[in-house]
């Protein structure tokens, strides 16, 4: 493996986790919560500075960081503690890390699109002469693919992504929504047998897609937003595939697997500029991925804390009391142990893949 790409991958992880913690830090400060320590990196501190109530630290290992808030681990009598914040303050603080990850992914994609001259679209470009549903009542060249089986097509690449991710019957039947002159049209398509120029038979839907939309400032913003939303949907489809059995634990990747992927992307790029752009795009995907995963309602994650925040708010309204903080912490500790165990298993799988 190229050491430069390995170091780049480690730096990406470090920055994205540090940015996540920065989100919590900025939200805590904005809400008047006392932050005892804000650290960039992990391990022994190489630099420290006390400013006001907060100790700022730079630690030796550039992998992440943390934001230690008063009243985060246990209740505190300090008026500026996290536990003495109201519902909306806590919600903002818990969600701020993920929101910062989303913003980071958005900004990376936007800067990658700065020099774009145009964007590929999912317009029907051609139909096989034997395609059975040509015409106004069927499919026409110039129609834009809007959705497939209810899954919105945001980008040109979504068509192949959706067709791979959604379960299909033996005929490959799909419900495709098209845009034609601003009107949405639904068409049912199935795989058909066609013959190529060499006389070989193949199965396909019988259309090719691809168009170009000229890039300007507004379309760059538009496609940056669409790309960010598409990243979120990619995570959701991946989780969906795990649940319905299309993917398994063996398909999951942890830090080691992602480092391997980043290295492969860099090594297979045409030149240094292409490698930088491809790795940056992957970093944007990872950033949004981290944001989505952190918002899942699982113990120890920000989403788990938000879940308990909502449960406690409802419980106070209905029963006049909430779940004791120590019991909530037990659940989060148990969740943390399970997540760490899962990470160990996935990391072992990633290492095993490298050697086998």
C-alpha positions in Angstrom: 0.0 0.0 0.0 1.1 3.6 -0.7 2.1 5.1 2.6 0.9 8.6 1.5 -2.7 7.3 0.9 -2.7 5.5 4.3 -1.6 8.7 6.0 -4.3 10.6 4.0 -6.9 8.1 5.2 -5.9 8.5 8.8 -5.9 12.3 8.5 -9.4 12.1 7.0 -10.7 10.1 9.9 -9.0 12.4 12.4 -10.4 15.5 10.8 -13.9 14.2 10.4 -14.2 13.0 14.0 -12.6 16.3 15.2 -15.1 18.3 13.2 -17.9 16.2 14.7 -16.7 17.1 18.2 -16.3 20.7 17.1 -20.0 20.7 16.3 -20.8 19.6 19.9 -18.4 22.2 21.2 -19.8 25.2 19.3 -23.4 24.2 20.1 -22.5 23.8 23.8 -20.9 27.2 23.9 -23.8 28.8 22.1 -26.2 27.3 24.7 -24.1 28.4 27.6 -23.0 24.9 28.6 -19.7 24.6 30.4 -17.1 22.7 28.4 -14.4 21.4 30.7 -12.1 20.2 27.9 -12.0 20.4 24.2 -9.3 18.2 22.6 -8.1 17.6 19.1 -6.5 14.2 18.8 -6.3 11.4 21.4 -3.6 10.2 23.8 -1.2 12.3 25.8 -1.4 16.0 25.4 1.4 17.8 23.6 -0.1 21.3 24.2 -2.7 22.6 26.6 -4.1 26.0 27.3 -6.8 27.0 29.9 -9.1 29.8 28.6 -12.0 30.6 30.8 -13.8 27.4 31.9 -12.4 25.3 29.1 -9.1 23.5 28.8 -8.0 23.4 25.1 -5.6 20.5 24.2 -3.8 19.1 21.3 -3.1 15.4 21.7 -0.4 13.3 20.1 -2.5 10.9 18.0 -4.3 12.7 15.2 -7.4 10.5 15.3 -10.5 12.4 16.5 -10.9 14.4 19.7 -13.5 14.9 22.3 -15.7 17.6 24.0 -16.1 17.0 27.7 -19.2 18.9 28.9 -20.1 19.5 32.5 -23.1 17.2 33.5 -22.6 14.9 30.5 -21.6 11.7 32.3 -23.5 12.4 35.5 -25.9 15.1 36.9 -24.3 18.3 38.1 -25.6 21.2 40.2 -23.8 23.7 38.0 -26.4 25.9 36.3 -24.2 25.8 33.2 -24.2 21.9 33.1 -25.6 19.9 30.2 -28.2 18.2 32.4 -29.6 21.6 33.4 -30.3 22.5 29.8 -33.8 22.5 28.3 -35.1 20.1 25.7 -34.2 22.2 22.6 -30.7 23.1 24.0 -29.9 19.4 24.5 -31.3 18.4 21.2 -29.2 21.0 19.4 -26.0 20.0 21.3 -26.6 16.2 20.6 -27.4 16.8 16.9 -24.7 19.3 16.3 -21.9 16.8 15.7 -23.8 15.0 12.9 -25.0 18.4 11.5 -21.3 19.4 11.3 -20.5 16.2 9.4 -23.3 16.9 6.9 -22.0 20.4 6.4 -18.4 19.1 5.9 -19.6 16.6 3.3 -21.6 19.4 1.6 -18.7 21.8 1.4 -16.3 19.1 0.1 -18.6 18.3 -2.8 -19.3 22.0 -3.5 -15.6 22.7 -3.8 -15.1 19.7 -6.0 -17.9 21.1 -8.3 -16.4 24.6 -8.5 -14.7 23.9 -11.8 -17.5 21.8 -13.3 -18.6 22.7 -16.8 -21.7 20.5 -16.7 -23.5 17.7 -14.9 -24.6 14.3 -16.3 -28.3 13.7 -16.1 -30.6 10.6 -16.2 -32.3 11.5 -19.4 -33.3 8.8 -21.8 -30.7 9.1 -24.6 -31.6 6.2 -26.9 -34.0 3.3 -27.2 -33.2 -0.1 -28.7 -35.1 -0.4 -32.1 -36.8 -3.5 -30.6 -37.9 -1.7 -27.4 -41.6 -2.6 -27.2 -42.8 0.6 -25.4 -41.7 3.4 -27.7 -43.9 6.5 -28.2 -46.0 8.9 -26.2 -47.8 6.1 -24.3 -44.5 4.6 -23.5 -40.9 5.9 -23.2 -39.4 8.6 -25.4 -35.9 10.0 -25.9 -35.6 13.1 -23.8 -37.7 11.7 -20.9 -35.9 12.2 -17.6 -35.8 9.2 -15.2 -37.3 10.6 -12.0 -37.7 7.5 -9.9 -37.4 3.7 -10.0 -39.8 1.7 -7.8 -40.4 4.8 -5.7 -36.7 5.5 -5.2 -35.9 9.0 -6.3 -33.2 9.4 -9.0 -31.1 12.4 -8.0 -28.0 11.8 -10.0 -27.0 10.0 -13.2 -25.3 7.3 -11.2 -28.4 6.6 -9.2 -30.1 4.5 -11.9 -27.5 1.7 -11.7 -27.3 2.1 -7.9 -31.0 1.6 -7.4 -31.3 -1.3 -9.8 -28.6 -3.1 -7.9 -30.0 -2.2 -4.5 -33.7 -3.0 -4.8 -35.0 -6.6 -4.9 -36.4 -7.5 -8.4 -38.5 -10.4 -9.5 -37.3 -12.9 -12.1 -38.5 -10.7 -14.9 -36.7 -7.7 -13.4 -40.0 -5.7 -13.4 -39.6 -2.1 -12.4 -42.0 0.9 -12.0 -40.2 3.8 -13.6 -41.4 7.4 -13.1 -40.5 9.7 -16.0 -40.6 13.5 -16.3 -41.8 14.7 -19.7 -42.6 18.4 -20.1 -43.0 18.8 -16.4 -45.4 15.9 -16.1 -44.7 12.7 -14.2 -45.5 9.5 -16.1 -45.3 6.0 -14.7 -44.2 3.1 -16.9 -43.8 -0.6 -16.1 -40.7 -2.1 -17.7 -39.3 -5.7 -17.7 -36.0 -7.2 -18.9 -36.2 -8.2 -22.6 -34.0 -10.3 -24.8 -32.0 -8.3 -27.4 -29.3 -9.1 -29.8 -26.1 -7.1 -30.1 -24.1 -6.2 -33.2 -22.2 -9.5 -33.0 -25.4 -11.6 -32.9 -25.0 -12.3 -29.2 -28.2 -12.4 -27.1 -28.4 -10.3 -23.9 -31.1 -9.2 -21.5 -31.7 -5.5 -20.8 -34.4 -2.9 -20.4 -33.7 -1.5 -23.8 -32.8 2.1 -23.0 -29.6 4.0 -22.5 -29.6 7.2 -20.4 -27.3 10.2 -20.1 -27.6 13.9 -20.8 -25.8 17.0 -19.8 -27.0 20.1 -17.8 -24.8 23.2 -18.1 -23.1 24.2 -14.9 -23.5 27.6 -13.3 -23.5 28.7 -9.7 -27.1 27.7 -9.1 -26.8 24.2 -10.7 -23.6 23.7 -8.7 -25.5 24.4 -5.5 -28.4 22.2 -6.7 -26.2 19.2 -7.5 -24.2 19.6 -4.3 -27.5 19.4 -2.4 -28.6 16.4 -4.5 -25.3 14.7 -4.0 -25.4 15.2 -0.2 -29.0 13.8 -0.1 -27.9 10.9 -2.3 -25.1 10.1 0.2 -27.7 9.9 3.0 -29.9 7.6 0.8 -26.8 5.4 0.0 -26.4 4.7 3.8 -30.1 4.0 4.1 -30.0 1.5 1.2 -27.0 -0.2 2.6 -28.8 -0.7 6.0 -31.9 -1.9 4.1 -29.8 -4.4 2.2 -28.4 -5.7 5.5 -31.9 -6.1 6.9 -33.4 -7.9 3.9 -30.4 -10.2 3.5 -29.0 -8.7 0.2 -25.8 -7.9 2.2 -24.2 -9.5 5.2 -21.8 -8.7 8.0 -18.9 -9.7 5.6 -19.8 -6.7 3.4 -19.3 -4.2 6.3 -16.1 -2.3 6.5 -14.5 -0.5 9.4 -11.6 1.9 9.6 -9.1 -0.7 8.2 -11.4 -1.5 5.3 -12.0 2.2 4.5 -8.3 2.9 4.6 -7.8 0.1 2.1 -10.6 1.5 -0.1 -9.1 5.0 0.0 -5.6 3.6 -0.8 -7.1 1.6 -3.8 -9.0 4.7 -5.0 -5.8 6.7 -4.9 -3.6 4.1 -6.6 -6.1 3.5 -9.4 -6.5 7.2 -10.2 -4.9 8.5 -13.4 -2.8 11.2 -11.7 -2.2 13.1 -8.4 -5.0 15.6 -9.1 -7.5 12.8 -9.9 -6.4 10.9 -6.8 -7.0 14.0 -4.7 -10.4 14.6 -6.1 -11.5 11.0 -5.8 -10.3 10.7 -2.2 -12.0 14.0 -1.4 -15.2 12.7 -2.8 -14.9 9.6 -0.7 -14.2 11.7 2.3 -17.4 13.6 1.7 -19.3 10.3 1.6 -17.6 9.2 4.8 -18.5 12.5 6.5 -22.2 12.2 5.6 -22.1 8.5 6.5 -20.7 9.4 10.0 -23.5 11.9 10.4 -26.2 9.5 9.5 -24.8 6.6 11.6 -24.4 8.9 14.6 -28.1 9.8 14.4 -29.3 6.2 14.6 -31.3 5.7 17.8 -28.7 3.3 19.3 -27.2 3.5 22.8 -23.9 5.4 23.1 -24.6 7.3 19.8 -25.9 10.8 19.5 -29.1 9.4 18.1 -29.5 7.2 21.3 -29.1 10.3 23.5 -31.7 12.1 21.4 -34.0 9.0 21.7 -33.8 9.1 25.5 -34.2 12.9 25.4 -37.6 12.4 23.6 -38.6 9.5 25.8 -37.9 11.5 29.0 -39.8 14.5 27.6 -42.9 12.3 26.9 -42.5 10.6 30.3 -42.4 13.9 32.2 -45.6 15.0 30.4 -47.4 11.7 31.0 -46.1 10.4 34.3 -44.4 13.5 35.8 -41.0 11.9 36.0 -38.2 10.7 33.8 -35.7 7.8 33.6 -33.0 8.2 36.2 -29.7 9.4 34.6 -27.8 6.5 36.0 -30.0 4.0 34.3 -29.7 5.8 31.0 -25.9 5.8 31.4 -25.9 2.1 32.0 -27.7 1.6 28.7 -25.2 3.8 26.9 -22.2 2.0 28.5 -23.7 -1.3 27.4 -24.3 0.0 23.9 -20.7 1.3 23.8 -19.3 -2.1 24.7 -21.5 -3.8 22.0 -20.4 -1.2 19.4 -16.7 -1.6 20.3 -17.2 -5.4 20.1 -18.8 -5.1 16.7 -15.9 -2.8 15.6 -13.4 -5.4 16.7 -15.2 -8.1 14.7 -15.4 -5.8 11.6 -11.7 -4.8 11.9 -10.7 -8.4 12.2 -12.7 -9.1 9.0 -11.0 -6.2 7.2 -7.5 -7.4 8.2 -8.4 -11.0 7.2 -9.5 -9.7 3.8 -6.1 -8.0 3.3 -4.1 -11.2 3.9 -6.5 -13.5 2.0 
